Amino acid sequence: MDKKYHIWTEGCQMNVADSLRVASALEHLGYCPTQSAQEASVIVLNTCVVRQSAEDKAYGRLHSLRPLKKQRPGLVVNLMGCLVA
């Protein structure tokens, strides 16, 4: 599989800035961005929990990746930001 990453960002300007820094670091490691989580070998969820709806979205997004992780055990899923799971 190609070295591709997908970043999902929810929240404030700090989360957006952090996601840009992560993207830059991944690109320095030879990864290319993709809009599709299904194509990625690394998925980063940058979360926010300031509002309940944002927390619900983060848990929903994480839950939606479970089948993909089971199908591809080598997939890296990184949870960062304000959500403590």
N, CA, C and O of each residue as an XYZ file, in Angstrom:
340
protein
N       0.839     -1.184      0.000
C       0.000      0.000      0.000
C       0.884      1.248      0.000
O       1.929      1.290      0.650
N       0.446      2.249     -0.735
C       1.162      3.527     -0.781
C       1.155      4.178      0.595
O       0.275      3.923      1.417
N       2.140      5.012      0.826
C       2.212      5.757      2.079
C       1.335      6.994      1.947
O       1.765      8.031      1.441
N       0.092      6.865      2.414
C      -0.862      7.970      2.355
C      -1.409      8.227      3.750
O      -1.514      7.322      4.578
N      -1.753      9.485      3.985
C      -2.357      9.838      5.269
C      -3.645     10.612      5.052
O      -3.843     11.270      4.030
N      -4.508     10.509      6.043
C      -5.778     11.241      6.040
C      -5.922     11.890      7.413
O      -5.795     11.218      8.437
N      -6.184     13.186      7.435
C      -6.367     13.897      8.701
C      -7.785     14.458      8.745
O      -8.236     15.131      7.819
N      -8.470     14.165      9.837
C      -9.809     14.707     10.105
C      -9.677     15.651     11.289
O      -9.254     15.239     12.369
N     -10.035     16.906     11.093
C      -9.866     17.921     12.131
C     -11.220     18.486     12.529
O     -12.023     18.878     11.682
N     -11.456     18.520     13.825
C     -12.673     19.094     14.383
C     -12.251     20.069     15.464
O     -11.469     19.720     16.349
N     -12.763     21.291     15.401
C     -12.486     22.204     16.507
C     -11.912     23.535     16.114
O     -12.202     24.083     15.050
N     -11.094     24.035     17.000
C     -10.614     25.415     16.960
C      -9.440     25.619     15.998
O      -8.961     24.684     15.356
N      -9.005     26.855     15.927
C      -7.873     27.215     15.075
C      -6.596     26.506     15.504
O      -5.738     26.219     14.669
N      -6.462     26.222     16.792
C      -5.288     25.503     17.280
C      -5.269     24.090     16.713
O      -4.207     23.586     16.348
N      -6.422     23.448     16.635
C      -6.493     22.110     16.059
C      -6.132     22.139     14.575
O      -5.445     21.243     14.083
N      -6.583     23.142     13.879
C      -6.245     23.275     12.459
C      -4.733     23.442     12.308
O      -4.119     22.802     11.455
N      -4.137     24.299     13.130
C      -2.685     24.509     13.077
C      -1.935     23.221     13.418
O      -0.947     22.884     12.766
N      -2.407     22.503     14.441
C      -1.767     21.236     14.811
C      -1.860     20.224     13.671
O      -0.899     19.503     13.403
N      -2.993     20.167     13.009
C      -3.161     19.236     11.887
C      -2.206     19.579     10.742
O      -1.669     18.682     10.091
N      -1.997     20.855     10.502
C      -1.047     21.261      9.464
C       0.371     20.843      9.815
O       1.137     20.429      8.945
N       0.720     20.952     11.095
C       2.056     20.516     11.528
C       2.218     19.000     11.380
O       3.271     18.527     10.951
N       1.185     18.245     11.733
C       1.234     16.788     11.584
C       1.356     16.424     10.113
O       2.139     15.546      9.751
N       0.581     17.099      9.259
C       0.649     16.838      7.820
C       2.056     17.091      7.289
O       2.577     16.304      6.498
N       2.659     18.172      7.717
C       4.013     18.496      7.273
C       5.005     17.414      7.710
O       5.863     16.998      6.931
N       4.882     16.966      8.956
C       5.782     15.926      9.463
C       5.604     14.626      8.688
O       6.584     13.961      8.353
N       4.358     14.263      8.403
C       4.104     13.037      7.644
C       4.655     13.139      6.224
O       5.195     12.169      5.692
N       4.519     14.313      5.614
C       5.050     14.495      4.263
C       6.577     14.417      4.262
O       7.164     13.923      3.299
N       7.221     14.891      5.311
C       8.683     14.759      5.424
C       9.093     13.296      5.541
O      10.220     12.935      5.203
N       8.177     12.454      6.020
C       8.435     11.014      6.136
C       8.058     10.248      4.857
O       8.165      9.023      4.801
N       7.612     10.997      3.830
C       7.306     10.371      2.552
C       5.843     10.028      2.324
O       5.513      9.358      1.345
N       4.964     10.474      3.208
C       3.535     10.222      3.046
C       2.902     11.297      2.156
O       3.369     12.435      2.105
N       1.843     10.914      1.466
C       1.079     11.835      0.632
C      -0.338     11.934      1.195
O      -0.867     10.950      1.712
N      -0.952     13.109      1.100
C      -2.308     13.249      1.624
C      -3.344     12.573      0.729
O      -3.161     12.464     -0.484
N      -4.433     12.123      1.349
C      -5.575     11.604      0.609
C      -6.847     12.080      1.296
O      -6.887     12.218      2.519
N      -7.870     12.326      0.515
C      -9.162     12.746      1.051
C      -9.947     11.563      1.617
O     -10.917     11.747      2.352
N      -9.523     10.361      1.271
C     -10.256      9.156      1.639
C      -9.544      8.396      2.753
O      -8.384      8.010      2.605
N     -10.237      8.185      3.863
C      -9.668      7.397      4.949
C      -9.409      5.964      4.486
O      -8.477      5.322      4.970
N     -10.209      5.461      3.568
C     -10.063      4.090      3.079
C      -8.754      3.886      2.320
O      -8.253      2.763      2.263
N      -8.199      4.923      1.747
C      -6.953      4.834      0.987
C      -5.715      5.033      1.859
O      -4.597      4.754      1.426
N      -5.914      5.511      3.080
C      -4.791      5.918      3.933
C      -4.170      4.743      4.674
O      -4.848      3.772      5.011
N      -2.876      4.850      4.918
C      -2.201      3.900      5.801
C      -2.020      4.505      7.196
O      -1.708      3.797      8.154
N      -2.219      5.827      7.299
C      -2.218      6.533      8.583
C      -3.430      7.468      8.601
O      -3.626      8.273      7.690
N      -4.232      7.345      9.650
C      -5.395      8.221      9.829
C      -5.214      8.965     11.143
O      -4.963      8.359     12.185
N      -5.343     10.282     11.081
C      -5.225     11.119     12.273
C      -6.578     11.784     12.511
O      -7.126     12.446     11.630
N      -7.103     11.593     13.719
C      -8.323     12.277     14.137
C      -7.917     13.325     15.156
O      -7.511     12.994     16.271
N      -8.025     14.576     14.776
C      -7.684     15.690     15.658
C      -8.998     16.228     16.207
O      -9.779     16.840     15.478
N      -9.237     15.996     17.502
C     -10.571     16.154     18.069
C     -10.735     17.392     18.928
O      -9.768     18.032     19.341
N     -11.987     17.700     19.178
C     -12.388     18.791     20.055
C     -13.572     18.298     20.887
O     -14.437     17.584     20.380
N     -13.605     18.676     22.148
C     -14.739     18.282     22.979
C     -15.329     19.467     23.738
O     -15.943     19.297     24.791
N     -15.141     20.647     23.202
C     -15.673     21.836     23.863
C     -17.197     21.769     23.902
O     -17.813     22.183     24.885
N     -17.800     21.256     22.851
C     -19.254     21.086     22.794
C     -19.578     19.606     22.661
O     -18.813     18.844     22.071
N     -20.702     19.213     23.207
C     -21.111     17.812     23.166
C     -21.216     17.297     21.740
O     -20.854     16.153     21.464
N     -21.712     18.138     20.825
C     -21.855     17.687     19.431
C     -20.495     17.359     18.813
O     -20.387     16.423     18.021
N     -19.463     18.117     19.168
C     -18.120     17.836     18.651
C     -17.593     16.526     19.222
O     -16.958     15.747     18.511
N     -17.857     16.280     20.512
C     -17.435     15.028     21.130
C     -18.166     13.849     20.472
O     -17.561     12.813     20.196
N     -19.451     14.015     20.228
C     -20.236     12.958     19.575
C     -19.699     12.661     18.177
O     -19.620     11.502     17.770
N     -19.331     13.710     17.445
C     -18.758     13.523     16.101
C     -17.451     12.740     16.174
O     -17.205     11.852     15.358
N     -16.618     13.072     17.150
C     -15.330     12.402     17.287
C     -15.519     10.917     17.594
O     -14.866     10.071     16.983
N     -16.405     10.596     18.532
C     -16.667      9.193     18.844
C     -17.277      8.465     17.651
O     -16.947      7.310     17.384
N     -18.167      9.150     16.936
C     -18.775      8.548     15.750
C     -17.737      8.258     14.677
O     -17.752      7.198     14.050
N     -16.849      9.198     14.476
C     -15.796      9.021     13.470
C     -14.860      7.872     13.858
O     -14.492      7.049     13.019
N     -14.484      7.829     15.123
C     -13.621      6.760     15.609
C     -14.313      5.403     15.453
O     -13.697      4.431     15.017
N     -15.578      5.348     15.808
C     -16.352      4.101     15.683
C     -16.469      3.668     14.220
O     -16.430      2.474     13.922
N     -16.610      4.627     13.317
C     -16.762      4.289     11.892
C     -15.481      3.681     11.304
O     -15.527      3.028     10.261
N     -14.346      3.894     11.966
C     -13.081      3.351     11.477
C     -12.801      1.925     11.964
O     -11.865      1.283     11.488
N     -13.593      1.434     12.894
C     -13.364      0.085     13.436
C     -13.341     -0.999     12.366
O     -12.422     -1.818     12.362
N     -14.323     -1.038     11.450
C     -14.283     -2.091     10.424
C     -13.035     -1.999      9.543
O     -12.470     -3.020      9.151
N     -12.614     -0.785      9.237
C     -11.418     -0.589      8.413
C     -10.181     -1.099      9.141
O      -9.320     -1.734      8.533
N     -10.090     -0.825     10.439
C      -8.955     -1.287     11.238
C      -8.961     -2.819     11.338
O      -7.901     -3.442     11.290
N     -10.132     -3.421     11.475
C     -10.216     -4.887     11.528
C      -9.805     -5.504     10.202
O      -9.151     -6.546     10.166
N     -10.192     -4.856      9.121
C      -9.852     -5.334      7.776
C      -8.360     -5.170      7.493
O      -7.756     -6.001      6.816
N      -7.775     -4.105      8.010
C      -6.364     -3.796      7.768
C      -5.655     -3.552      9.097
O      -5.508     -2.402      9.510
N      -5.215     -4.607      9.771
C      -4.608     -4.468     11.105
C      -3.384     -3.549     11.137
O      -3.076     -2.988     12.188
N      -2.688     -3.382     10.030
C      -1.517     -2.517      9.994
C      -1.846     -1.037      9.901
O      -0.955     -0.192      9.991
N      -3.112     -0.722      9.722
C      -3.550      0.679      9.653
C      -3.255      1.382     10.968
O      -3.553      0.861     12.042
N      -2.670      2.563     10.877
C      -2.389      3.363     12.076
C      -3.494      4.390     12.230
O      -3.731      5.198     11.332
N      -4.170      4.356     13.373
C      -5.203      5.348     13.702
C      -4.713      6.118     14.916
O      -4.495      5.548     15.985
N      -4.546      7.419     14.735
C      -4.015      8.289     15.783
C      -5.102      9.223     16.231
O      -5.695      9.929     15.416
N      -5.374      9.236     17.526
C      -6.361     10.143     18.123
C      -5.600     11.210     18.889
O      -4.800     10.898     19.771
N      -5.847     12.466     18.553
C      -5.151     13.569     19.227
C      -6.136     14.703     19.468
O      -7.265     14.666     18.979
N      -5.719     15.686     20.202
C      -6.557     16.834     20.480
C      -7.144     16.782     21.871
O      -6.524     16.247     22.790
N      -8.322     17.326     22.037
C      -8.931     17.487     23.359
C      -9.639     16.232     23.881
O      -9.876     16.118     25.084
N      -9.972     15.314     23.016
C     -10.713     14.131     23.446
C      -9.792     13.151     24.155
O      -8.767     12.734     23.614
N     -10.169     12.797     25.353
C      -9.402     11.787     26.090
C     -10.247     10.514     26.080
O     -11.316     10.457     26.689
N      -9.748      9.501     25.381
C     -10.517      8.258     25.269
C      -9.920      7.178     26.123
O     -10.436      6.060     26.154
